[in-house]
Amino acid sequence: MEIFTANNIWMMLCTALVFFMHLGFGLLEIGLTRPKNTINVLFKNIFIITVGLLLYYIVGFNLMYPGEFNGFIGSIVPGIAPPENGMTPDYADGGYTWWTDFLFQGMFAATAATIVSGAVAERIKIGPFMIFTIIYVGIVYPIAGSWQWGGGFLSTLGNEVNEAGELIKEAGFYDFAGSTLVHSVGGWAALIAVWLLGSRIGKFKDGKPRAIPGHNIPLATAGVLILWLGWFGFNGGSVLSADPEATSLTLVTTCLAAASGGVAAFLTSTVLYRNLDLTMFLNGILGGLVAITAGADQMNPNEAVIIGIIGGIIIVLGVALIDRFLKLDDPVGAIAVHLICGIWGTLAVGIFGAKAGWEQFSYQLAGVGCYAAFCIITSFIIIFALKKTVGIRVSEKEEMEGLDLHEHGMTAYPDFRLNEH
């Protein structure tokens, strides 16, 4: 019973750390955007965590963890009710209680929409964004999550059984804490949203990208450090117990990947652009964190450093790809961080993981492809439908004067006059 209690306390602490990450996302997003849109950014982040938790209670948890189902989509059962063993060590191998399980997973669910929030900042209408969040967090994310974490078809991809129905080979797609299931799920939606929404006024001139500086880099820096701290719960909690060896290894690989990702990003940026860019440094840390998340429990320290270094390089090249070649406007670099590094981290499991090899790599690649297809199709349908019905973009006047004034009727900095466009 003492071990059960210790496990549950650890999982509740990790839940609190993942919750704390939403403050980090909020600070990062407002720091990298302009002051006239601060209230709008914060409103979206608060909406996501509050409504996201309610949606996960109403339908998401049961849809994501349906028990026996066809492996693709479970039945929608409203509300949650613990099983008879839900508060005992018989539940989840004594790692946590049913209630802790719900709350921990609910924190993950809200993160996917937060990724989209940053990418579409400064020009999306608040109403359509809220509708998108409700559908994506309430339905799309739980279905996608059930495919692997809920015991769906990807978790058993490649399994073999004998004539007696006994499992003789355990294989399948692997994503420890969500490089694909959380970060890429949000990243694919962010990519589609940015494409359908269009760039901010002044972002591109004569086809060339122009920098639109954020208004508070100290806040963005604080946001990244908070996110790094929160990742102790994001990855550490994904051990699903307080197992000393597994949790300590996971935290070590997580931190090493973050550190190496940040260093690699700022060095790469310095070589290419001849400046010590703090925002690249910050996003490199996040890229390393996202990349290690799929296999944090399987990597040794050397492998974690390599994964982080590649993730940091990917950030710099990914931002250039999105800005200069795809001509997409992502104010906070969310697509490079969460989508591209999420893909890299997922594939890295097939290169460095416990079952590394072509077979495991093919399972990882298949998983990336399945999530890409599902998220691209669903997010396109939702956002395109909103664009053609209620519209998704604010007017030119509203964008120029700021969403805080026009969408919310207030300003984050009432004592200062904001003369900026």
C-alpha positions in Angstrom: 0.0 0.0 0.0 2.9 2.4 0.7 4.3 1.9 -2.8 0.8 2.5 -4.3 0.5 5.7 -2.3 4.0 6.9 -3.4 3.2 6.1 -7.0 0.0 8.0 -6.9 1.6 11.0 -5.2 4.3 11.1 -8.0 1.6 10.9 -10.7 -0.3 13.8 -9.0 2.8 15.9 -8.9 3.5 15.2 -12.6 -0.1 16.2 -13.3 0.5 19.5 -11.6 3.7 20.0 -13.6 1.9 19.4 -16.9 -0.8 21.8 -15.8 1.9 24.4 -15.1 3.1 24.0 -18.7 0.0 25.9 -19.8 1.4 29.0 -18.1 4.6 28.4 -20.0 2.8 28.2 -23.3 0.9 31.4 -22.5 4.1 33.4 -21.6 6.0 32.1 -24.6 3.1 33.1 -27.0 2.6 36.6 -25.6 6.3 37.1 -25.5 6.8 36.3 -29.2 3.8 38.4 -30.4 2.8 42.0 -30.2 1.4 43.8 -27.1 -1.9 44.7 -28.9 -2.8 40.9 -29.0 -1.8 39.9 -25.5 -5.3 39.5 -24.0 -6.4 37.5 -27.1 -3.5 35.1 -26.7 -4.1 34.6 -23.0 -7.8 34.2 -23.5 -7.3 31.4 -26.0 -4.9 29.6 -23.6 -7.3 29.9 -20.6 -10.2 28.7 -22.8 -8.2 25.7 -24.0 -7.4 24.4 -20.5 -10.8 25.0 -19.0 -13.0 23.7 -21.9 -10.4 21.0 -22.7 -10.8 19.5 -19.2 -14.6 19.6 -19.4 -14.6 18.0 -22.8 -12.2 15.3 -21.6 -14.6 14.6 -18.8 -17.7 14.6 -20.9 -16.5 12.4 -23.8 -12.7 12.5 -24.3 -11.4 10.1 -21.6 -13.8 7.3 -22.5 -13.2 7.8 -26.2 -9.5 7.6 -25.8 -9.5 4.6 -23.4 -12.5 2.6 -24.5 -11.3 -0.8 -23.4 -12.5 -3.4 -25.8 -13.1 -1.8 -29.2 -12.4 -2.2 -32.9 -9.0 -0.6 -32.7 -10.0 2.5 -34.7 -12.8 4.3 -32.8 -14.6 3.6 -29.6 -18.1 4.4 -28.6 -19.0 7.8 -27.0 -19.9 7.2 -23.4 -20.7 10.5 -21.6 -19.1 11.3 -18.3 -16.7 9.2 -16.2 -17.3 6.6 -13.5 -14.4 4.7 -11.8 -14.5 0.9 -12.0 -14.7 -1.1 -8.8 -10.9 -1.4 -8.5 -10.3 2.2 -9.6 -9.0 3.3 -6.2 -7.0 0.2 -5.4 -3.5 -1.2 -6.4 -5.3 -3.6 -8.7 -5.9 -0.6 -11.1 -3.1 0.2 -13.5 -0.6 -2.2 -11.8 -0.7 0.0 -8.7 0.7 3.0 -10.5 -2.1 5.5 -9.7 -5.8 5.7 -9.1 -8.6 6.1 -11.8 -9.1 9.7 -10.8 -5.4 10.5 -11.2 -5.3 8.7 -14.5 -8.2 10.9 -15.8 -6.6 14.2 -14.6 -3.1 13.4 -15.9 -4.4 12.4 -19.4 -6.8 15.4 -19.4 -3.8 17.8 -19.1 -2.2 16.2 -22.2 -5.4 16.6 -24.2 -5.5 20.4 -23.8 -1.9 20.7 -25.0 -2.7 19.8 -28.7 -4.9 22.8 -29.2 -2.4 25.1 -27.4 0.1 24.3 -30.1 -2.4 25.6 -32.7 -3.1 28.7 -30.7 0.5 30.0 -31.1 0.7 29.3 -34.8 -2.5 31.3 -35.6 -1.8 34.2 -33.2 -2.6 37.8 -34.1 -5.2 37.3 -36.9 -7.7 34.5 -36.2 -11.2 35.3 -35.0 -11.8 34.1 -31.4 -15.2 32.4 -32.1 -14.1 30.1 -34.9 -10.9 29.2 -32.9 -13.1 28.2 -29.9 -15.3 26.0 -32.1 -12.2 24.4 -33.6 -10.8 23.7 -30.1 -14.0 22.1 -29.0 -14.1 19.6 -31.9 -10.4 18.9 -32.1 -9.9 18.4 -28.3 -13.2 16.8 -27.7 -13.2 14.3 -30.6 -10.2 14.3 -32.9 -7.4 14.1 -30.2 -9.1 11.2 -28.2 -9.7 9.1 -31.3 -6.1 9.6 -32.4 -4.8 8.8 -28.9 -6.8 5.6 -28.7 -5.0 4.2 -31.7 -1.8 3.8 -29.6 -2.3 4.6 -25.9 -5.8 3.2 -25.8 -4.8 -0.2 -27.2 -5.8 0.5 -30.8 -4.5 -0.8 -34.1 -1.1 1.0 -34.0 -0.2 -0.4 -30.6 -0.5 -3.9 -32.0 0.9 -3.3 -35.5 3.2 -6.2 -36.3 2.0 -8.4 -33.4 1.9 -12.1 -34.1 -0.2 -14.8 -32.4 -0.2 -18.6 -32.7 -3.2 -20.8 -33.6 -4.2 -20.8 -29.9 -4.5 -17.1 -29.9 -1.4 -16.6 -27.7 0.9 -13.6 -28.4 4.2 -14.8 -29.7 5.6 -11.5 -31.0 4.9 -8.1 -29.5 5.6 -5.2 -31.8 3.8 -2.0 -32.8 4.2 1.7 -33.1 5.8 3.3 -30.0 5.3 6.8 -28.6 6.3 7.0 -25.0 4.9 10.4 -24.1 3.6 12.0 -27.2 6.1 13.3 -29.8 3.4 12.2 -32.3 0.2 11.6 -30.3 0.3 15.1 -28.7 2.8 17.3 -30.5 2.4 16.2 -34.1 -1.4 16.0 -33.7 -1.3 19.7 -32.7 1.4 20.4 -35.3 -0.5 19.1 -38.3 -3.5 21.1 -37.3 -1.3 24.2 -36.9 0.1 23.7 -40.4 -3.4 23.5 -42.0 -4.7 26.4 -40.0 -1.8 28.7 -40.9 -2.2 27.7 -44.6 -5.9 28.4 -44.7 -5.6 31.6 -42.5 -2.9 33.4 -44.4 0.0 35.5 -43.1 -0.2 38.6 -40.9 -0.2 41.9 -42.6 3.4 43.0 -43.2 5.0 39.5 -42.8 5.9 39.2 -46.4 7.1 42.0 -48.7 7.9 41.2 -52.4 7.8 37.5 -51.4 10.4 37.8 -48.8 9.7 37.2 -45.1 10.1 40.1 -42.7 10.6 39.8 -38.9 7.7 40.9 -36.7 9.5 41.1 -33.3 7.8 39.9 -30.2 7.2 42.5 -27.5 8.6 40.7 -24.5 11.5 38.3 -24.9 12.1 38.0 -21.1 8.5 36.6 -20.8 9.1 34.2 -23.7 12.3 33.0 -21.9 10.4 32.5 -18.7 7.8 30.5 -20.7 10.4 28.2 -22.1 12.0 27.5 -18.7 8.6 26.8 -17.3 7.9 24.4 -20.2 11.2 22.6 -19.5 10.2 22.2 -15.9 6.8 21.0 -16.9 8.3 18.4 -19.1 9.6 16.7 -15.9 5.9 15.8 -15.4 5.1 15.3 -19.1 7.8 12.7 -19.6 8.4 11.6 -16.0 4.7 11.0 -15.5 4.5 8.9 -18.6 6.4 6.2 -16.7 3.0 5.8 -15.1 4.5 5.0 -11.7 7.3 6.3 -9.4 9.7 3.5 -10.5 13.1 4.9 -9.4 15.2 3.7 -12.3 12.7 4.5 -15.1 11.8 7.9 -13.8 15.3 9.0 -13.2 16.5 7.8 -16.6 13.6 9.5 -18.3 14.4 12.9 -16.6 18.1 12.6 -17.5 17.4 11.9 -21.2 14.8 14.7 -21.3 17.1 17.3 -19.8 20.1 16.3 -22.0 18.0 16.5 -25.2 16.7 19.9 -24.2 20.2 21.2 -23.4 21.8 19.8 -26.6 18.8 21.0 -28.7 19.2 24.6 -27.5 23.0 24.6 -28.0 22.7 23.1 -31.5 20.0 25.6 -32.5 22.0 28.7 -31.4 25.2 27.4 -33.0 23.5 26.6 -36.3 21.7 29.9 -36.3 25.0 31.7 -35.6 26.7 30.0 -38.5 23.9 30.7 -40.9 22.9 34.2 -39.9 25.9 35.5 -37.9 23.9 36.5 -34.8 23.3 35.0 -31.4 19.5 34.6 -31.7 17.9 34.0 -28.3 14.6 33.0 -29.9 16.3 30.2 -31.9 18.1 29.2 -28.6 14.7 28.9 -26.9 13.0 27.1 -29.7 16.0 24.7 -29.9 15.4 23.7 -26.3 11.7 23.0 -27.1 12.7 21.1 -30.2 15.0 18.9 -28.2 12.2 18.3 -25.6 9.7 17.4 -28.3 12.1 15.1 -30.1 13.1 13.0 -27.0 9.5 12.6 -25.8 8.7 9.6 -28.0 11.5 7.5 -26.6 12.7 9.2 -23.4 12.4 5.9 -21.5 14.5 3.9 -24.0 17.5 6.1 -24.8 20.8 6.3 -23.1 22.4 9.7 -22.4 24.5 9.7 -25.6 21.5 8.9 -27.7 19.5 11.6 -26.0 22.2 14.2 -26.8 22.3 13.1 -30.4 18.5 13.3 -30.7 18.5 16.8 -29.1 21.3 18.0 -31.4 19.5 16.9 -34.5 16.3 18.4 -33.1 18.0 21.8 -32.6 19.4 21.8 -36.1 15.9 20.9 -37.5 14.5 23.9 -35.7 16.7 26.4 -37.5 16.2 24.7 -40.9 12.5 24.2 -40.3 11.8 27.8 -39.5 13.7 28.8 -42.7 11.6 26.2 -44.7 8.3 27.5 -43.3 9.2 31.2 -43.7 11.3 31.4 -46.9 10.1 28.5 -49.0 6.6 27.6 -47.9 5.7 31.3 -47.2 3.7 30.4 -44.1 3.5 32.7 -41.1 4.0 31.0 -37.8 4.7 33.7 -35.1 6.0 31.3 -32.5 7.7 28.6 -34.5 5.1 26.0 -33.4 5.2 24.0 -36.6 9.0 23.6 -36.6 9.0 22.7 -32.9 6.0 20.5 -32.5 5.4 19.0 -36.0 8.9 18.6 -37.5 10.7 17.7 -34.3 7.8 15.5 -33.3 8.2 13.5 -36.5 12.0 13.3 -36.0 11.6 12.1 -32.4 9.1 9.5 -33.4 11.4 8.1 -36.1 14.3 8.2 -33.7 12.7 5.4 -31.7 13.3 3.1 -34.7 16.9 4.3 -34.9 18.0 4.3 -31.3 15.3 2.6 -29.3 15.2 -0.7 -27.5 13.9 -2.5 -30.7 15.8 -0.3 -33.1 16.0 -1.6 -36.6 14.3 -1.4 -40.0 11.2 -3.2 -38.7 10.6 -0.9 -35.8 11.5 2.1 -38.0 8.8 1.0 -40.5 6.2 0.8 -37.6 7.2 4.4 -36.6 6.9 5.6 -40.1 3.5 4.0 -40.5 2.4 5.7 -37.3 3.6 9.1 -38.5 1.7 8.5 -41.8 -1.5 7.5 -40.2 -1.6 10.5 -37.8 -0.6 12.8 -40.7 -3.5 11.7 -42.8 -6.0 11.7 -40.0 -5.0 15.1 -38.6 -4.7 16.8 -42.0 -8.1 15.6 -43.2 -10.0 16.4 -39.9 -8.4 19.8 -39.3 -8.9 20.8 -42.9 -12.6 19.8 -42.8 -13.1 21.8 -39.5 -11.2 24.9 -40.4 -12.3 25.0 -44.1 -15.9 24.7 -43.1 -15.5 27.5 -40.6 -13.7 29.7 -43.2 -16.6 29.2 -45.7 -19.4 29.8 -43.2 -18.5 32.2 -40.4 -15.0 33.2 -41.6 -11.8 32.7 -39.6 -9.8 35.9 -40.1 -10.4 39.3 -38.5 -10.7 42.4 -40.7 -7.6 44.4 -41.8 -8.6 47.2 -39.4 -9.0 44.8 -36.5 -5.7 43.2 -37.2 -3.9 46.6 -37.5 -5.4 48.0 -34.3 -5.1 44.7 -32.3 -7.4 41.8 -31.4 -7.4 42.9 -27.7 -9.4 46.0 -28.5 -11.8 44.5 -31.1 -12.3 41.0 -29.8 -12.2 41.7 -26.1 -12.7 45.4 -25.5 -9.6 45.8 -23.3 -5.9 46.1 -23.3 -3.2 44.2 -21.4 -1.2 47.4 -20.8 -3.7 50.2 -20.1 -1.0 52.6 -18.8 0.9 52.5 -22.1 -0.1 53.8 -25.5 0.5 51.3 -28.2 1.4 53.0 -31.4 2.3 50.0 -33.5 1.1 48.3 -36.6 
